[in-house]
Amino acid sequence: MAFEHLLSPMNIGTLTIKNRTVMTAAEMSLGQPDGTPTERLMDYYEERAKGGVGLIIPGVTRVNDMGAASTYTQLAMSHDYHIEPMREFVERIHRHGAKLGIQLHHPGRQGYSSSTNSLPMVIPIVKRFPKVLDGIFKATPILLGMEEKKLIWSVQAPSKVELANHGAMRMHAMSHREVKNLINDFIEAAVRCQKAGVDIVELHGGHGYMIQQFLSPNTNKRTDEYGGSFENRMRFVSEIIQGIRERCGRDYPLMVRLTADEMYDKIGMPGKGYDLEYGKKVAVELEKLGVDAINVTSACYDVYNRWLEPTSFEPGWRAYLAKEIKSVVSIPVCAANFIRSPEQAERQIADGWQDFVGSARTFICDPHWVQKIEEGRPEDIKRCIGCLNCISSFMTNAKVGKPGECALNPAVGRERIDNAMPRDGEGKTAVIIGAGPAGLMAAEVLARRGFAVTVLEKNKEVGGQVNTAASCHLKGKLHWCIEDLMTNVTKLGVTVCSGVEVTADSVAELKPDVVLLATGGVPVVPKSIPGIDKPHVCTAPEVILGGIRPKNKKAVVIGSGMTGLETAEFLLQDGCDTTIIEMAPEIAPGTWFQLVDDEMERLVPAGCKFMAGTKLLEIGDDAVSVEDVKTGRQSLIPADAVILSMGVRPIPDLEEDLKAKGLNVIRVGDAVKSGTIANAVHSAYDTAVAL
């Protein structure tokens, strides 16, 4: 495929973009409290510019340091001192033919109280005493506790309404003066962007943030000129746009990221918020106001999985939104439609559904996505698997001053180090035992360094535990990471041998300088539980991979991690009356909420039962004995099929035998500690880089 549409230039207003790709905004916490770009942040985005992206829009940029703050590590255009550092950022992006846009943002009711109101005090202190920031991040648990108890400052919102499902903070309805001041803050920030040479400004009117909150009847209950009628709800964004046009001129490119449909109906709340017809009406008004493009998105924090999809969603599932918006406006339409392949991107442009394809995760995972298409090697692309590690790691790490991560691209945020990786492995050999994500990532890095690498895998198929995960309902995309790693290591000259019995002697014969043990893990089967060896007891992988498939049974799943929830799906599909038992006080403890929400949308309607805070005592022939952790009350649950999903333990097999041969042996991935794909990949990368 020539990708003639995807790679062709197009204008947004007076701005010519060299191709139809847009890296949409996704905050990764690479900045600093004063809002100026760090070298690390500029390296990160410059790598995507080198990789051929046409337009790059960094993460959310605040318009003031008080109510508009989302994190202590985001960009800002709230003061004139931001202009010159931003100019340097623009120049670095321009070196590679890309354009830089800045997304102006205010979180509204979805902001965090600990960031809101405190940042103006933090900035001057940290500038004088940088190490103070470490102490502030250490105090995060205390601040979060105060937020949960609503004992801290309130956040701004158009109206005092119900709390957001996520990021739920105590809020106050903005005064008329606060509204006017915020409108001016947006305008002033846009003026600074223009002075700094920023190519285009985007107003964030999506994902439930402040501009969308004014647009939505669900969050705007005001009775003044900024609420009530459609025209009044439009007034907030209208005055921002009119002010930017007056100050920056009609020719300065301006785009709005717009939630076209709040999608409350997708979570069983039809009639709440606004729908696509309303979104189309907003889009028409935005064009009348002189906006140069619309970046279509959907939903809000209450409907999280409809704007930041987990892997179970099909690529392009919401492309119809862009098509509908494009049908009512004549300006260019961009949209992030879970773009996962250049073929999909080309098709959606060629079919006239949208003019630009937007994505953040695609370019986080592979910064050279466009370059690989231009060079005629799209098969080399590393595809985002939708695991959501980027958002979950950002939300976790931002609280302690660390950046977000990509499960499959450990170089995120350390591009300069990755690019400077020495080629110092010439004449050295490495043997890697295990061809799961850890083993293959280690092979890739060592091959880049010049090692002669051999990967040995006892199973006929490479992939390790990913093969189990990818066999679950709607999770096949997880196997992309194995396919793409295999493409890379093959092109790098790595020898991969599968279906081989590995022994210490066979490894020693290869005379490796280093052996990496990436043998993964096996399901935990606690022998201390009476009845664990009964014939109707099996492990989750045995069910998922089809070795054992109970049908029409009374099934009990022990453990509610993702594997347990996914196993329950199979059981329910096979007619089993299914109960999940979890000893922790909540289902899927420690699992990112979006993944749990995604599973619950299928499990709950199918009749799955859940028992959190419940300990397994014994497995009988036709029932399991359990105990309520809080009360100590014991009970029996009928069960003629018991499936264990109690975690994974490492397999350090061969380690001692290999060391006895005098070999240098290092464990990576699940062979060290059971974890996610991200844990395995990062463990292997860090180890291989440090060798």
N, C-alpha and C positions, 0 to 999 in steps of 0.2 A: 504493500500500500504506500502511495506517495505522500499522504498526509498534507495535500496541497492546501486544504482549508486551515488546518491547525497551524501550519507554518507560515501562513500569509499574513502580511501586516494589516492593521486596521486602526482607524482613529477613534478616540473618545474625545469629542470636542476638537480642540486644536492639537491634541496630543496624539502622535503617531506611535503605536506600539508594534514592535517588530514581528510579533506573532500573536496567537490568540490565547496565550497562557497567562494566568494570573495566580500568583501565590497569595492566597487570601490570608487575612490576619489570624494568627494564633499565638497567643502569649506564651512565651517559653521562659520568662523570668531570667533574662540575661542582662538586665540593666542595673541601675543603681538608684538610690533614693532621690537624687536631684533630677532624675529624668533624662539625663544626657546619655547618648549611646556609648557603651563601653567598646573596647577593642574586640572583645569576645562576641558581642552582639553584631558588630559590623562584619567580623569574619564570617559569622554564621550566614548572614544574608548575602554577603559578597560571594560566597561559595555557590549559592543558588543563582546569582547573576551570571557567574562563570558558566554555570550549567545550562544557560540558555533561556531561563524564564523571562517572559516579556515584561511583565509588571509585577513588582514586589511590594506587598503591603505588610509591614511589620505588625506585631501584636498591638493590642489596644493602647492608644496614646491619650493621656489625660489632658483635659482642658483647664483644670485648676488643681491645686494641691490639697484642697480641702475635701469637699464632697465627691469629687470626681476620681479620687484615688482608688485603684483596685488592689495594687500591690506596691510594695516598696521598691520593686525592681522593674517597673514598666517605663516606657518612654513617656515624655511629656513635652508639650508645646505651650506651657502655661506662663512662661516668662521670656523676656527678650534674650536672656542669657542662653536660651536653647537654640537660638538661630544659627550661630556659627558652628557649634558641634554638629547640628543637623546638616549644615552645608557640606561638611566633610563626609558625612554618611552618604549624602546624595552623590557626591563626586566618586566615591568608591563604587557605587552601584552603576553609575554612568560609564565607568571605564570599560564595562563589558557589554555595552549596548542595551542594558535593561533600564527601565524607568522605576522610580520610587514614588509610591503613594503613602500617605499617612492617614490612618483611620482615627478620627476624633471620636472620643468615647466618654460616656458617663454611665456607671453601673446602675444608678437609681436604687430601687429596693433590693437589687441583687448584689449590692456592694457589701463589703466587710467592714463592720464598725471599727475594728482595730486598725484598719488603714485609714478609713474616713476620719477626718478631724485631727489625727495625730501627726500626719506627715509634715505639716509646716513646722512643727516642733522638732521633728527628727532630722530634717535636712541640715539645718545649721550645726546641730550637735555632731552629726556624723562627719560633716565636712571638716570639723576641727579635731574630732576624736574618732577616726574611722572604726576602731575596734569596738566602739559602743554598739555598733550594729549587731555584732555577734551576741551581745548581751540581750538586745531587744528580741532577736530571734529565739534565744533560749527562753524568753518569757512568753513565747507564743502560746504554750498550753494554758497559761494563766489567763491570757487575753481571750482565748477561745472559750474557756470556761465561763468567763464573764459575758461573752457574746451569747452563749447558749442560755444563760439565765437572764438575758436582757438587762444586764446591769451596766452596760456601756453606752456610749453615744449612739444616737439614732442616725440612720441614713436618710438621705433625701429621696422623696418619691412624689409623683404628681398628686397622689392622694394617699391617705392612710387606709390601706386595704389589707386583704389577707396576706400572710407571709408567703414568700416564694417557697416552693418545695425544697429547693437547694439554695444555699446562701441566704437562709432566712434570718434577717436581722430586724430588730426593732426599728421602725421607720416613723417619719413625720411628714405630713403634707407640706409641701413647699409653700412658703408665703409668696405673694405676688412679686415682692421685691426679689426673692430668691430666684424665681423663674426668669425675671428680666436680667438679673446678673448672670445667670447661667447661659442665656442666649448670647449675651455679650462675650462670655468666655469662649464659646464655640467660635464666634466670629473672629475674635482676637487671635485665637490659636490658628485659624486658617490664614490670617494675614501673616503671621510668623512663618508658616509653612511656605507661603509664596516668597517671602523675603529670603528664605533659606534655599530656594531653588527646587523645592519639592514639586514633582511633576503633576500630581493630582491629589486632591483631598477627598476622603471618603467619610461621610457621616454614618455612624453605626446606628442604624434603625432596626436592628434585628436582635434575635436571641433573648428578647425580654429586657434589654437595657433601656436607658432613660427615654430615648426618642420613641421607641416602640411603646413604652409605658404611657406616653402622652397620646399615642395613636389609638391605643386599645381601650374599648369601653370596659374591659375587665379591670384595668388598673387606673383609668382616668375617671374619677367621680367628681371632678371639680365643677363648681357652679359659676366660676367667673368666665372670662372670655377664652380661657384655655381648656374648657371642658364643656360637655353637654352635647352639642351638635357635632356632626362630622367636620364641618368647617372650623369649629372651635378646637377640636382635637388635633386638627392639622396645623393650627396656628403656631405651635411651638417650633416645629421643624420649618414651617414657612418663613418665620421671622429670622431663623438662622440662615436659611438659604438667601433670603433677600438681603440680609446684612453682609453676607460674604460677597454677593454680587456687587453691592454698592462699594465695598472696600477693595475688593480684588479685581473687579472688572468682569465683564461677561465672558471674556476669553479664557479665564483661568479654569481649568478642568475641575469639575465637581461631580462626585458620584455618591449615591446613597445605597448602603447595604440595607435591604428591606426584607423583613419577614413578610412573605406573601400570604401566609396562612398560619395562624397560631396553632392549629391542629389539635385543639383540645378534644375533638371528636375521636381522635386516635387512641385516647386513653379513657374513653367512655364518658366524656363530658360534652356532648353536642350542645351547641348554642352558647357555649362560653367563649369569651374573647371574640376574635373576628376570623372570618373564613377567607377563601381565595377571592370571592367576588368583591369583598371589602378591600383586600390587598390590591386587586386590579384598579379599583377606584382611587386608592392612594397613589399608585404608580402613575396614573393619568395626571393627577394633580402635580406630582413631582416634575413631570415633563413640562407642564405649563409654567412651573416656577423657574424653569431654566436649567434643571439638572441635566448633565451630559450623558449619564449612564446609570443603570440600576443593576446592582449586584444582588441577585435574588437568593434568599435563604428562607428558613422556616422556623417556626416554633419558638420556645423560650425555655427558661430553666425548669418550668413545671412539666414540660414535655421534652425533656433533654434528648432522648434517643431519636427525635425527629429532626434534630439539627446536627447532632454529632453521633453518627450511627455506629453501633457495634458491628462486628463481622457478619452477623446473621442477615443483615440487610443486603438487598441486591444492588449492585452498582447501577446508578441511573434511576433508582426507584422514584425519585422526586423530580425528575427532569421535566415532568409535565407542568410544574410550577413556572419554570422559565418560559416554556412554550406559551402558556396562558398570558403571562406578563408581556411577552414580546408581541402578542396579538393585539394589544391595546396601546402600545407606544411605538414611536418611530426611532427612538434613541437606542444605542447598543445595550444589550442585555448580557450580563455575566452571571454565571451560576455555578455553585459547587454542588454537583449532583452525585457525590460519592464516585468521582472519576477515578478509575483504577487501571485503565489501559488507553494507549493512544488511539486504538481503533474505536473505542467508545467515544472518546473526545472528538475525533474526526467525524464520526457519524452524527453526533448531536449538533455539530456546527453545520455540516453539509445538509442536514435535514431541516435547517432553519429554526431549530428549537432555541438556540442561543448563539451569541456572537463570540463570546469568550468563555473558556472553561476555567473555572476557579477551583483551587484546592490548596489546602495547607498541608494535610498529612501526606499527600503524594510527594511533595517536594521536601518535606521533612525526612521522609524515608529515603528518597533518592534525589539528591540535589542536582544530579546531571540527567534527569528524566528527559528534558527537551533535547539536550546535546546528543543523547543516544539515539533519539528519533532522527535528528538531522543527519547523523552519521550512518544511518541505515542499519542500526543494530538495536532495535527495540527489544529483542530477546534478552538483552543485558540489563534491562530495567529491574530494579528491586521494588517489588510491589508492596504497598501498604496492605496489611492483612486486617486492618480495622480492629486491632486488639485493645485500643484505647489507652495504651500505656503512656502515650504523650500527655493526655489530659490528666490521667490519674497521677502520674509522676509530677506534673506541674503543680497540681493542687496540693500534693503532699510536700514537695520540695520548696515551693515558694514560701511556705510558712517558716522554713529554716534557712532561707537565703541561698538555696541551690536551684539550678535550672531544671526545666523539664527534660525528658529523655525520649528517645525513640527506641522501641524494642529491637528493631532490626538494624538501626544505624547508630552504633555507639559513638560515632564521631561528632554527633550533634553537640554544639557548644565547645568543641575542641578541634575545630577544623584545621587550625594552624598546626597543631601537634600532629594530626593525622597526615596532613600534606607533607610534613617534614619527617615522616617515619623513615628511618635509615634502611637502606638496602645492604644489610650487613650479614645476611645469612648464606652468602656464597660459600660453597664447599661444606655446608652443614646439612645434616639430615634430621628430619623429625618424623616420628610415628605417632599417629593419633588413633586411639582405640575408641571407636564409637562414632557413628555418622549421624547423630542428631544435630540440633542447631548449634550446640556448643562445639562439637567436634568439627563441623563444617566451617564455622566462623573462625576457629583457631587455625584451620587449614588455610583459609583465605588470607588471613593476616600474615602467617608465616611464609606463605608463597609470595606475597607482596614483598616481604623482606628478603627474598632470595633463597629460602630454604628449599631443599628437595623434600617434598611432603608425601607421605603415604598414609591413607586413612583405611583402617581395618574395621569392618562391621560384621558381626556374627549373623545378623538377620539378612534375609535375601533382599529386603527393601531398606533403603536409607530412610532416616527421619526420626527414629527413636520414638519418644512419647508423643511427638507431634502427630504421628500417624493415628494414635488413639483420639486425640483432641479433634483432629480434622475429620474423623469419622462420625462425629456427633451431628445432630440435626442442624442444618444450615451453617455448619462451621468448616466446610470444605476449603474455604479461602485460606485457612490457617496453613495448609500445606504449601501455599505459594512460597513461603519463606524457605522451605527445603528445596523446592524446585529452583528458585533463584540463586540460592547458595551453591547448588550443584552446577548451575550454569557458570557461575563465577570461578569456582575452583577448577572446573574442567578446563576453562580457557587459560587459567593460570598454570596449568600443567600438573596439577595434583593427581596422584594415582589413588583412586577409590576402589577398594576391593570389598565387595559385600558377599554374604553367605560363606564366610571363612571362619574356621575355628581358631581363635587366637590363644596362643600359649606363650609363656615367658620365653621358651626356647625359640619359637618362631619369630618373636619380636627381636630377641637378642641377635639372631642371625642377620638382621637388617643393619646392625651396628649403628643405631640412631644416636645422635648427640642429645636428644631429648625425647621423652615419651610423655604425651599428654593423655591422661586417662579421662575420657569423656563417656563413660559407660552408663550414665544416667541413673535411673532408680527403678525400684519395683514397689508395688502396692504394699502398704503396711498391713500385716495380718497378725494381730496380737494374740499370741498363744495363751495368754493369761485368761482370756474370756472363755468360760465353759461353753462347749458346743460349737466352737469356731471351726472345727473340722467336719461338721456334719455335711452330708452330701448335697443339701439344698442351699449351702452357703457358697458364694463365689465373689470375685472381685469385680469392680466397675469395668476395668478394661475388657474382661471376659464377656461382659454384656455388650459393651459398645462395639467391640470388634466382631461380634456375632458368634463367638465360640459357644456361649451359653445365652439363650434367649427365653426366659420364662414367659409363658403366655397364659393369660387369664388366671393369674395367681394373686394371692394376697402377699404383696411384696413390701419389704421394709428395706430402705436404703439407710445405711449407717454412715452419716457424714454428709454435710450440706455444702461443701465447697463446690466449685464450678463442675467438677467431675461428677459429684453426687447429683446435682441438679440436672445435668445433661443425661445421666443414666436414667433418672426418673422419667425423662421424656420418652426414652425407648420403651420403658415398662408400661407407661400409660398408652402408648400407641399399640402395644401388644395386648391391651385389655386388662392389665393388672390394676388391682385396687392398691394404690401406692401411697406409702407413708415415709416421710423423711425424718430421721431422728438426728438431732444435733445437740451435743453436750453444752456448747457455748450458749449464752443467753439470746443470741440472735442467729438467724439463718445466714449462711455464707459469711462467717466472720472474717473481716479483713479483706473482703472482695470488693472491688470498685462497684459502687451502687448501680451504675448503668448496666453492667453485665447481669447483675441480679434482677434488675427491673426487666431486662430483656427476657430472661428465662421465666420470670413470674407471669409475664403476659401470655405465656403458653401453658405453664403448669397449673395456674389457679383455675382457668376455665375448664381444664381437663379433669379437675377434681382431685388434684394432688393434696395430701394432708401434710402438715408440718408440725413437728414437736421440738421446739427449741428448749434449751435448759433441761435436756433429758439425757441420762446416762444409760448406756447399754450394760446390763448386768450378766445376762446369760441368754444363749440361743437354744431354744427347745425344738422339738420335732415339728410343732405346729404353731409356735408363738415365741416371741422374744420377751424377756423380762427386763423392764426398764425402771429407772428411779428418777423422780423429779429432783433436780439438783438443789433447789431451794428448800423444799418441804421434806424431802426424804421419802415421800410417798412412792410406793412401788405398785406397778401394774403390769398386766400382760397385754401385748398387742398381737393379734393373730398374724401369723406369717408362715407361709410354706415356700417362700423364696426370700433369702436374706443376701443383700449385696453390700459388700464392704467398700466404702469410699473414705478411708481414714487417713489419706495422705500417702506420701511416697518416701521411701528411705533410700539413701545412696547405695550404689553397688561399687564398692572399692575393690572388686575382684581383681586379682593379679598384682595388686600393688606391692605386696610383700615379696612375691616371687620375682617380680621385675627388679625390685631394689636389690634382691639377693644376687642378681646377675650383674650388679654394679651399674645399673642404668639410672639416669636422672629422670625421676618420675614426678609429674605434677598433675594433680586432679583439677578438673574444671567443671562448671555447670552443675548438674544434679548429682554428679559424683562427689561433690563437696557438700551441697545442701539443696534439698528439694525446693523448686521454685517455678517461676513462669518461664515462657520463652525468652522474655526480656532478661531475666536473671541469668539464664544459660548463655545467651549471646554476649551480654556485657562481661560476665565472668571470663569467658573464653577470649574475648577481645583484649581485656586488660592484661590477662596473663600472657597472651602471645606478644603484645606490644612490649611488655616489661622484660621478656626473656633476654 
